[in-house]
């Protein structure tokens, strides 16, 4: 289930709650510019950052461009404007788990989150806790992370040539996940495990990330039903979950349909100027002079 939105210039769409995960900022595949445009286009009341936002495993400062900083700056702006932001730690930003329950000005770091959405009990978590490979072979998981980055880099190079010759872009990762039997089996097993535990704890909605497979679907187990939602990622799918008027939708960014024009996209700022802007958002009394 997917929804593609077209936006009027400078419009801000009100949304009660959004869920974003697996942005992997600081890596070669991060789509920070597109994510920044999406954040600039909405006016949310609550934001759930559901893990792997800043990738501390494969972080490289050479991949941290101005749009990465703009994403952080926009999130800080939301917080300063009274938007509640919940940061749920994932496996790639697991270092933040040492700061669990840290709370400041509407911002909180957690391991999981439970909210009541119009009478529906909703459970949010990243999902790595149910990854057997994560639990027993962390070195293999990290190796897989590096392999995924390499695959994205190769895929990006191939797509540049395909675009040059007017051909449709390909996604190597999606092809593997959809065609390789072991990958399909893993995803199905992950979803079943998550739903089983959600049903046992009487949740109506269960929301996670981790496996980069955006979806909204009702799953039935043992004659009981729960709505399973996955926010996907901002590497290939560029998706987010949105909750508004008692309904969940899956937002999918589309570069052709997304007409939001951000003047700052064309404005050059060096690292020093961007840092000054970021600090000024936190401390209005900060002066660069």
Helices and strands as residue ranges (DSSP letters): E 13-20, H 32-41, E 42-50, G 61-63, H 66-80, E 84-88, G 94-99, E 103-104, E 107-110, E 112-117, E 120-125, G 128-130, H 132-136, H 138-164, H 172-179, H 181-200, E 205-208, E 215-221, E 224-230, E 239-244, E 247-252, G 263-266, H 271-282
